C-alpha cells in the first residue's frame, strides 16, 4: 500500500464525514431544535448588564 492509497482513503473518509454532517444538519427531525435556537435570542430580557 503506497502513499496514494492512504491519501485516497483519507479523502473518502473526509467526504463521508462531510456527508454525515450535512445529513444531520438538514434532517427534518432537527428542524424544531434549530427553530428554537434561532428564536431563543428574542426570548431573553430586554435589559442588558448595564440596566439600560
Contact map, one row per residue, 1 for C-alpha under 8 A:
1110110000000000000000000000000000000000000000000000
1111110000000000000000000000000000000000000000000000
1111111000000000000000000000000000000000000000000000
0111111100000000000000000000000000000000000000000000
1111111110000000000000000000000000000000000000000000
1111111111000000000000000000000000000000000000000000
0011111111100000000000000000000000000000000000000000
0001111111110000000000000000000000000000000000000000
0000111111111000000000000000000000000000000000000000
0000011111111100000000000000000000000000000000000000
0000001111111110000000000000000000000000000000000000
0000000111111111000000000000000000000000000000000000
0000000011111111100000000000000000000000000000000000
0000000001111111110000000000000000000000000000000000
0000000000111111111000000000000000000000000000000000
0000000000011111111100000000000000000000000000000000
0000000000001111111110000000000000000000000000000000
0000000000000111111111000000000000000000000000000000
0000000000000011111111100000000000000000000000000000
0000000000000001111111110000000000000000000000000000
0000000000000000111111111000000000000000000000000000
0000000000000000011111111100000000000000000000000000
0000000000000000001111111110000000000000000000000000
0000000000000000000111111110010000000000000000000000
0000000000000000000011111110010000000000000000000000
0000000000000000000001111111011000000000000000000000
0000000000000000000000111111111000000000000000000000
0000000000000000000000000111111000000000000000000000
0000000000000000000000000011111100000000000000000000
0000000000000000000000011111111111000000000000000000
0000000000000000000000000111111111100000000000000000
0000000000000000000000000000111111110000000000000000
0000000000000000000000000000011111111000000000000000
0000000000000000000000000000011111111100000000000000
0000000000000000000000000000001111111110000000000000
0000000000000000000000000000000111111111000000000000
0000000000000000000000000000000011111111100000000000
0000000000000000000000000000000001111111100000000000
0000000000000000000000000000000000111111111000000000
0000000000000000000000000000000000011111111100000000
0000000000000000000000000000000000001111111100000000
0000000000000000000000000000000000000011111100000000
0000000000000000000000000000000000000011111110000000
0000000000000000000000000000000000000001111111000000
0000000000000000000000000000000000000000001111110000
0000000000000000000000000000000000000000000111110000
0000000000000000000000000000000000000000000011111111
0000000000000000000000000000000000000000000011111111
0000000000000000000000000000000000000000000000111111
0000000000000000000000000000000000000000000000111111
0000000000000000000000000000000000000000000000111111
0000000000000000000000000000000000000000000000111111
